[in-house]
Amino acid sequence: MSSSEKETPSAEPVSPAESTHLPESLPPRRSGDGWTVGSDGEKHWGLNGAAGLMLIDPERGVLMQHRALWSVAGGTWGFPGGARDMGEAAIDAAIRESFEEAGVPDPDGEDVDILDCHVLDLGTWSYTTVIAAARHRLDPVISDPESIELRWVPLDQLRDLDLHPGVAASLPELEALLAPHL
């Protein structure tokens, strides 16, 4: 079975919304919005780097975002996240982006405990995955056009999804960072 044919595991879906093209209205541009080229020679979104939130609910798993088809690696599954604003800390960016895209956690960050961070550093661009545990039940909602679906997925079923290439590549390291907290 090819990665594009993988079945998604049965889990708790949240308000699916189809999106096959760039939405007519997007939120106002932020200081970090834009493309840059990493030291790997590839284009990456986020003039100041990017960050995402690997949000863990001990009972339901990891909050995953089925990315809109028009987005980078559209149609794959990843963590809510996006471009960092100028001067914005990676943890703040990950929480802000997750709130913008999934309605959780509260922007003050008091709904989560930060467990660890994983940084992919390409010299001229970086992506920080912030690993956090929910302090209580959080119910995500699709709150912008970047998501087709949001779903809590048990950790042992993540590989059953058609993962964003960056998430797939970093998953072994993320699981190792998460292991002491389980």
C-alpha positions as CSV (number, residue, x, y, z in Angstrom):
1,M,0.0,0.0,0.0
2,S,1.5,3.4,-1.0
3,S,1.6,6.2,1.5
4,S,-1.2,8.0,-0.4
5,E,-3.4,4.9,0.0
6,K,-2.9,4.4,3.7
7,E,-6.1,4.1,5.6
8,T,-6.5,6.5,8.6
9,P,-7.0,4.7,11.9
10,S,-10.3,4.9,13.6
11,A,-10.1,7.7,16.0
12,E,-12.2,10.6,17.2
13,P,-12.7,13.0,14.2
14,V,-13.5,16.6,14.7
15,S,-15.7,18.7,12.3
16,P,-14.4,17.7,8.8
17,A,-14.3,20.5,6.2
18,E,-13.2,20.0,2.6
19,S,-10.8,22.5,1.0
20,T,-9.4,21.8,-2.5
21,H,-8.2,25.3,-3.4
22,L,-6.8,28.5,-1.8
23,P,-9.6,30.1,0.2
24,E,-11.0,33.4,-0.9
25,S,-10.2,35.1,2.4
26,L,-7.2,34.5,4.5
27,P,-6.3,36.1,7.8
28,P,-4.2,39.2,7.6
29,R,-0.5,38.5,6.9
30,R,1.8,38.2,9.8
31,S,5.5,39.3,10.1
32,G,6.7,35.7,9.6
33,D,4.5,34.9,6.6
34,G,6.5,34.2,3.4
35,W,8.8,31.7,1.7
36,T,12.5,31.2,2.4
37,V,15.1,28.8,1.2
38,G,16.8,26.5,3.7
39,S,20.4,25.4,3.6
40,D,19.0,22.2,2.1
41,G,18.1,24.2,-1.0
42,E,14.4,23.6,-0.5
43,K,11.6,26.3,-0.1
44,H,10.2,26.5,3.4
45,W,7.3,28.5,4.9
46,G,8.2,31.0,7.6
47,L,10.6,33.9,7.1
48,N,11.7,33.5,10.8
49,G,11.3,29.7,10.9
50,A,8.2,27.8,11.9
51,A,6.8,25.9,14.9
52,G,4.1,23.3,15.6
53,L,2.5,21.8,18.6
54,M,2.5,18.0,19.2
55,L,-0.4,18.1,21.7
56,I,-0.8,14.9,23.8
57,D,-4.0,13.9,25.6
58,P,-3.2,10.8,27.7
59,E,-6.6,9.3,27.0
60,R,-7.1,10.2,23.3
61,G,-3.6,10.4,21.8
62,V,-2.0,13.1,19.7
63,L,-4.0,16.0,18.1
64,M,-3.4,15.7,14.3
65,Q,-4.4,18.1,11.5
66,H,-5.4,16.8,8.1
67,R,-3.8,19.7,6.0
68,A,-5.8,21.5,3.4
69,L,-5.0,20.4,-0.2
70,W,-3.7,23.8,-1.1
71,S,-1.2,24.0,1.8
72,V,2.4,22.8,1.9
73,A,2.3,18.9,1.6
74,G,-1.5,19.3,1.3
75,G,-3.6,16.3,2.1
76,T,-1.1,14.9,4.6
77,W,-1.4,14.8,8.4
78,G,0.7,16.9,10.7
79,F,0.6,19.0,13.9
80,P,-1.1,22.4,14.0
81,G,1.7,24.9,13.3
82,G,3.1,27.6,11.1
83,A,5.4,30.5,10.6
84,R,7.0,32.3,13.6
85,D,6.6,36.0,13.8
86,M,9.6,38.2,14.0
87,G,11.0,37.9,17.6
88,E,8.4,35.3,18.6
89,A,9.7,32.3,20.7
90,A,9.1,28.9,19.2
91,I,6.8,27.8,22.1
92,D,4.7,30.9,21.8
93,A,4.4,30.4,18.0
94,A,3.4,26.8,18.4
95,I,0.7,27.6,20.9
96,R,-0.6,30.6,18.9
97,E,-0.7,28.6,15.6
98,S,-2.4,25.6,17.3
99,F,-5.0,28.0,18.7
100,E,-5.5,29.7,15.4
101,E,-5.9,26.4,13.5
102,A,-7.6,24.1,16.1
103,G,-8.9,26.4,18.8
104,V,-6.7,24.8,21.5
105,P,-4.9,25.4,23.7
106,D,-5.8,28.7,25.2
107,P,-3.3,31.3,23.9
108,D,-2.0,31.9,27.4
109,G,-0.6,28.3,27.4
110,E,-2.1,27.5,30.8
111,D,-4.0,24.5,29.3
112,V,-0.8,22.6,28.6
113,D,2.5,21.4,30.2
114,I,5.5,21.8,27.9
115,L,7.3,18.5,27.9
116,D,10.1,19.0,25.4
117,C,11.1,20.6,22.0
118,H,12.6,19.1,18.9
119,V,14.4,21.5,16.5
120,L,15.1,20.7,12.9
121,D,17.9,23.3,12.2
122,L,18.7,24.0,8.5
123,G,20.9,26.9,9.3
124,T,18.9,29.5,7.4
125,W,15.5,28.1,8.5
126,S,14.3,25.9,11.4
127,Y,11.2,24.1,12.5
128,T,10.5,23.5,16.2
129,T,8.1,20.8,17.3
130,V,6.9,21.7,20.8
131,I,5.7,18.6,22.7
132,A,3.0,19.4,25.2
133,A,0.5,17.5,27.4
134,A,-3.0,18.7,27.9
135,R,-3.8,19.5,31.6
136,H,-7.5,18.7,31.0
137,R,-9.8,17.6,28.1
138,L,-9.4,20.0,25.2
139,D,-11.9,19.9,22.4
140,P,-10.4,21.2,19.1
141,V,-12.5,22.9,16.4
142,I,-11.4,23.8,12.9
143,S,-11.0,27.5,13.1
144,D,-9.3,28.4,9.8
145,P,-9.2,27.1,6.2
146,E,-5.9,25.3,6.7
147,S,-7.5,22.1,8.0
148,I,-9.7,19.4,6.4
149,E,-10.1,17.6,9.6
150,L,-8.7,17.5,13.2
151,R,-8.4,14.2,15.0
152,W,-7.0,12.7,18.2
153,V,-4.9,9.7,17.1
154,P,-3.4,7.1,19.5
155,L,0.4,7.4,19.4
156,D,0.8,3.9,18.2
157,Q,-1.4,4.6,15.2
158,L,0.4,7.8,13.9
159,R,2.3,5.8,11.3
160,D,-1.0,4.6,9.8
161,L,-1.7,8.1,8.6
162,D,-0.2,9.7,5.4
163,L,2.1,11.9,7.4
164,H,3.6,15.2,6.3
165,P,7.2,14.3,5.3
166,G,8.7,16.4,8.0
167,V,6.6,14.8,10.7
168,A,7.3,11.3,9.3
169,A,11.1,12.0,9.3
170,S,11.1,13.4,12.9
171,L,8.7,10.9,14.4
172,P,11.3,8.5,15.9
173,E,13.0,11.4,17.7
174,L,9.7,12.9,18.8
175,E,8.7,9.5,20.3
176,A,12.0,9.2,22.1
177,L,11.6,12.6,23.6
178,L,8.0,11.8,24.6
179,A,8.8,8.3,26.1
180,P,10.0,9.5,29.6
181,H,6.7,11.4,30.0
182,L,4.3,8.5,29.2
